[in-house]
Amino acid sequence: MTKKMLIAVVAGLVATPVMAAPAPATPTVSSVSSAKACTTKWRVTGKKVAVRMPRGSAPVASPDSPVVRYLHQGDVVTSCVEAIARTQSGPAYRKCGKGGHVWRIVRGGQVPATCLNRA
């Protein structure tokens, strides 16, 4: 491409009218992949721990929520998010020998935090 042709192409681009509203930015692969991935590992301390899914539109599981699957002692799961279940009369659940309010959100559902230790 000659210098004159290049100048003509650039001049044509500059002379093109610009839209009044800028187009919304779409996420690119690089911007999506730059988000920090969850890498916090937790080891199961209980013998057999149920992964429970909250009923209906409830945000937090309860001890009588449906069981999705089981985790066994020594299994390692990844979780960076927790759900807090507050009650007026003591702990929300009593699992793995302790009472608690915190449920760790893992793949498939929620697990009582008292049954997990940081790996």
C-alpha positions as CSV (number, residue, x, y, z in Angstrom):
1,M,0.0,0.0,0.0
2,T,1.4,3.4,-1.0
3,K,1.6,6.4,1.3
4,K,-1.2,8.2,-0.6
5,M,-3.5,5.2,-0.3
6,L,-2.8,4.9,3.4
7,I,-3.6,8.6,3.9
8,A,-6.8,8.3,1.9
9,V,-7.9,5.3,4.0
10,V,-7.1,7.1,7.3
11,A,-8.9,10.2,6.1
12,G,-11.9,8.2,5.2
13,L,-12.0,6.6,8.6
14,V,-11.7,10.0,10.3
15,A,-14.4,11.5,8.1
16,T,-16.9,8.7,8.9
17,P,-19.6,10.0,11.3
18,V,-19.4,8.6,14.8
19,M,-22.5,7.3,16.5
20,A,-24.0,9.4,19.2
21,A,-24.0,6.7,21.9
22,P,-21.0,4.5,22.3
23,A,-21.6,0.8,22.0
24,P,-21.5,-1.1,25.3
25,A,-18.3,-2.8,26.0
26,T,-18.6,-6.6,25.7
27,P,-16.5,-8.8,28.0
28,T,-13.5,-10.3,26.3
29,V,-11.7,-13.5,27.1
30,S,-8.9,-11.7,28.8
31,S,-11.1,-9.6,31.0
32,V,-13.2,-12.6,32.1
33,S,-10.2,-14.8,32.8
34,S,-8.5,-12.1,34.8
35,A,-11.1,-12.6,37.6
36,K,-9.6,-14.4,40.5
37,A,-10.6,-18.1,40.6
38,C,-11.5,-19.7,43.8
39,T,-8.7,-21.9,45.1
40,T,-9.5,-22.2,48.8
41,K,-9.4,-26.0,49.7
42,W,-11.2,-27.5,52.6
43,R,-10.8,-31.1,54.0
44,V,-13.8,-33.0,55.3
45,T,-13.4,-33.9,59.0
46,G,-16.7,-35.8,59.6
47,K,-17.1,-39.5,58.7
48,K,-19.9,-38.9,56.2
49,V,-21.1,-35.4,55.5
50,A,-24.2,-34.6,53.4
51,V,-24.1,-31.9,50.7
52,R,-27.5,-30.3,51.0
53,M,-29.5,-28.1,48.6
54,P,-31.7,-25.4,50.1
55,R,-35.4,-25.9,49.7
56,G,-37.4,-23.8,47.3
57,S,-36.1,-20.2,47.2
58,A,-34.3,-20.4,50.6
59,P,-30.8,-18.9,50.4
60,V,-29.4,-21.2,53.1
61,A,-29.7,-24.9,53.7
62,S,-31.1,-26.4,56.8
63,P,-30.5,-29.8,58.5
64,D,-33.6,-31.2,56.8
65,S,-32.9,-29.9,53.3
66,P,-32.6,-32.5,50.6
67,V,-29.3,-34.3,50.3
68,V,-27.5,-34.0,46.9
69,R,-24.5,-36.2,47.6
70,Y,-22.2,-37.2,50.4
71,L,-18.6,-36.3,51.2
72,H,-16.4,-38.7,53.2
73,Q,-13.6,-38.0,55.7
74,G,-10.5,-36.8,54.0
75,D,-12.2,-35.6,50.8
76,V,-11.0,-32.1,49.7
77,V,-13.5,-29.6,48.3
78,T,-13.1,-26.0,47.0
79,S,-15.2,-23.2,48.5
80,C,-14.7,-19.5,48.7
81,V,-18.3,-18.5,49.7
82,E,-20.2,-19.2,52.8
83,A,-23.9,-18.8,53.8
84,I,-24.9,-17.7,57.3
85,A,-28.1,-19.1,58.9
86,R,-29.0,-17.1,62.0
87,T,-31.6,-18.3,64.5
88,Q,-33.0,-16.8,67.7
89,S,-32.6,-20.0,69.7
90,G,-29.0,-21.2,69.5
91,P,-27.1,-22.7,66.5
92,A,-28.8,-23.4,63.2
93,Y,-27.4,-26.9,63.1
94,R,-25.5,-29.4,65.2
95,K,-23.2,-31.4,62.9
96,C,-19.8,-33.1,63.4
97,G,-19.9,-32.7,67.2
98,K,-20.4,-28.9,67.1
99,G,-23.2,-26.4,66.6
100,G,-22.9,-23.7,64.0
101,H,-24.5,-21.1,61.7
102,V,-22.1,-21.2,58.7
103,W,-22.6,-23.3,55.7
104,R,-19.8,-23.6,53.1
105,I,-21.0,-23.4,49.5
106,V,-19.4,-26.2,47.5
107,R,-20.2,-27.8,44.1
108,G,-23.7,-29.1,44.2
109,G,-24.9,-27.5,47.5
110,Q,-23.9,-26.5,51.0
111,V,-21.9,-28.2,53.7
112,P,-21.8,-27.4,57.5
113,A,-18.6,-25.5,58.1
114,T,-18.1,-27.4,61.4
115,C,-17.4,-30.5,59.3
116,L,-14.5,-28.8,57.3
117,N,-11.0,-27.7,58.1
118,R,-8.8,-25.6,55.9
119,A,-6.5,-27.9,53.8
